[in-house]
Amino acid sequence: MYPFDYHRAGNVADTLTLRASLADARFLAGGMSLLPMMKLRFASTPNIIDLRDCEELRGIEASYEVVRIGAMTRHVDVAASADVQAAIPALAKLAAGIGDPMVRARGTMGGSIANFDPAACYPAACLALGATIQTTGGDIEADEFFIGVFETALKDGELVTGAEFPIPDAAAYAKFRHPASRFALVGVFVARFGELVRVAVTGASRSGAFRWAAAEDALTESFSIRSLEGLKMDHSEMNGDIHGDNEYRAHLVEVMTRRAVLETLESAPAA
Amino acid sequence: MKKFGVGQSVERAEDARLLLGEGRYTDDIVPANALRLFVLRSPHAHAKILSIDKTASLESKGVAGILTGVDADEDDLGGFPSLVPSNAPDGSGPNFAPPFSVIARDIVRYAGEPVAIVMADTLDQAKDAAELIKVEYAPLTAVVSLADADKPGMPSIWPECPDNNDSLGVFGDKAAVEEAFSKAASIHSIDVRVSRVAVSPMEPRVATGVWNEAEGRYELTAGVQSPHMTRTQLAACIFKVPPSKVRVRALDVGGGFGLKGVPHPELALVMWAARRLGRPVHWFSERSEGFLSDCHSRDHISHCDLALDEDARIVGLKFNSRANLGAYISLAGMHCAQGNIGHLSGVYTTPAIYAEVRAYFTNTVPIASYRGAGRPEALVVLERAMDAAAFDLGMDPAELRRRNLIQPEQMPYDTGFQFTYDSGDYPVSQTKAQEAADWAGFEKRRAEALRRGKLRGIGMGHVVEIASGMRDEMGEIEIEADGSVTFSTGFHNHGQGQETTMRQLISEFLAVPPEKIRMKDCDTDVQNFGLGSAGSRAAAVGGALIKTLSEKVIEKAKIIAAIPLETDAAQIEFVDGTFNARGTNKTATFAEVAALAHNPMGLPDGFDGGLAHKQIVRPGGPTFPNGCHICEVEIDPETGELDAIGYWVCEDVGRSINPMIVKGQIHGGVAQGLGQIFGEFIEFDREGQLLTGSFMDYQMPRALDIPHITTISHDVPSPNNPLGIKGAGESGTVGAMPAGLNAVCDALKPLGIRHFDMPASPHRLWKAIHDAGGIDAICKPTEAA
């Protein structure tokens, strides 16, 4: 690890003031992505601003329409939340399947979406549920927030404070784990709001999580796995490596979408 | 049976210490003034070093010194030798055996080879300085693929070996095999790729070197399996000094698996740097550094032809294999390639065997031992050939095996190839394993799985393996004046529970309670000889060693006991810790005799006091642990995901000292064998860059990937040592590889797939199923509602 100065402030306002006083700095949430990269000397920064004391960034609130999750809420807390389990069980399940118990005890929702690892699980949930990402600069719709691999709409010095997830009628997340890293080799989040269906895919694409428009149209037309028959994922945009070539990933997108739809149907049969 | 003696599943004596963080791993006890060593490694798999400029880096903060190959030449620093000789491919003489270099001179031959070492006050300072070293390379074409190593146009890694084919080992009787094949009713051929894997012990490699100026000698504390053998290599081959000028000790070590039985460059480098700089020097591998620089293992491409008569009895076996050595031949490299080829005889009566093994250099880190060390490389091919023959004949592979098993009444059995098996009851092991696994009911389970759209398979693998092939070992038992026991051996405990089993043996023979037994560190200063823990030897050889040492101690104690008991030593018997004078009611406890032995005033003039005894023992021939392994798997054809359903093994490790520890050894061994079958593999790109350089890409199995393992014992004591012990260290791995792979292949059988190479990772399985037409070709899963 290269040397850096370590800072922290007691709340978001002071954190932003601190950030503004430093020419170059990075926020540290759970540190489950940044710290390993720093230890390997693949990432470095002169200043780390630890967010651990920003208590207002933690917590889960559920209303009839949305679940709001504070940016510093850990995966383990989302997974165990009775509110999330009741309102969007698929989201609790997604959080419970991230990393291992140690990662879930440190890693945070805000850290995951701000980092936008192309195989992270949360971005799929944000896109499929149509979440609003709340930042210190304002609200950004998930569709506008995720731009490219490790690239988001966040401006320099802007901090994710939380996300609002609209509560769907039914949803499911089907994840095929990377056999080594246990990230999503392919993860598909399906959410149904009345007739409207949203489908988001993570892990598979070269450009990070994305919405699968063709599947959304077909499922909005009729929410059943029959609607998916003959629907092919274009493999030219898919990622390929030793754990799965692009053809395999495209195939897995189709399989995981079907499984997510089946699970959604089981959780709340379509009217 | 004594309370703490042989045969008891007593709890492990070392666990409390290790689990409470009170272990003494090398990294826990670094001297306060030690420098940290960082190895600057070659980024190229094959390149000329044109120049190394360390000017800027020497001025970097905290740097105490930087050494390169130029300095190594100045000090005439040697390399580690290959211990196993072979022959040149043209038969003209011995094979070319370049020493395993500890630091590159003018050419780098694998990515990760040490090019320079930086010593600084902190590791970060050493890394900072290393970034400032300017190395100018002229990249050369790398030889990465074992299959293509001798293709025309490939560069030569060594001028002495132009086509990179270092050696040809020829084994068995070619004429007899040709004769058998000419009369065979059927011949069954198979090609098997035994993948390349990383050993990945929980504790990475680690070493601390100290130069003892007062005594003028090198001292090493390191994570090694055999301090004595390591010392021999370091003294004779690296520093070219007498062995007494080198001390090596290994305290707690977190897993060895063969990797740490093979000396690696950093052991020499910390000692060399310590002498150069006059301060202790410490190095601790990072995990990613380990993937790059730990010797890898396996990596064979093999072809096997099995000839059967009309009753499906084996009449001959031909084997032809290519083995990867890496860029240098490690201490055990040729052993893994050719030294365990004897395992081709398996548990079957095979009248004629002939094998040719060609070993090749490639621009990859050298190959060395890993649990099995050549045994699974041979047995997985044989056991796959058995299943392929059963496939061809439409026969139950269990029945084909049963027909060919060596029978217990044939023991000891001379295979006619390399081994003479000591004992074992292979048919009973197979029966018990089949019953436990409900082999007979499998086809029902397969059909039920198919209705759910899943491919289910069952596989059997028989293991028989040589253990305690290295027979000699030294040990010493010392008795304190209160009768407590201190002992040392050349074995090193790095997870096998030897602190427990060795205590059990002493307790058995000397009737001393465990709390009065202390085990000394494995240290060349404690005793001067030892072969270490490797090759499943510590239980069998250690049992014979401790029995011998104990008998010698008792023999002397009887002479001493005769004094207070006022009789002749021949009239004394030792029963349950007490010396009795026959025909009298006079007794003396072990503690009383020990006290007298250490009270020269109470002994007759000229009598030798003390009760210590030290010697080297050599038990009889090697032992052959064996067992029948069965694995059952289910594959999701849609995704290629594999679910390991169950695992059953009937093992014969001979008499066991601690059945619980034996089970643990089997479980761990099976997990490592299945790990390789299900997903572990090392992959390089075309330039020789490692693609699987961390656990993000290297598919290490998790606990949940390993099925429940049912172990059944059918132990037949070995006649080759006084306790009947065979050994348990490696058979789990050696049996799990064929059982696991046969199960995978059996699951794919309904698709017409005859063979599938490891690893059975989801992508590879899906592709194989997809290419074979998919599961729809054999059934229509029930329509979803």
Interface residues (C-beta under 8 A of the other chain):
Chain A: M1 Y2 P3 L40 R41 F176 P179 A180 S181 L185 I225 I242 H243 G244 D245 Y248 H251 L252 V255 L262
Chain B: D124 K127 D128 S288 E638 T639 G640 E641 G679 E683 L691 T692 F695 M696 D697 Y698 Q699 M700 S761 P762 H763 W766 K767 H770 A784
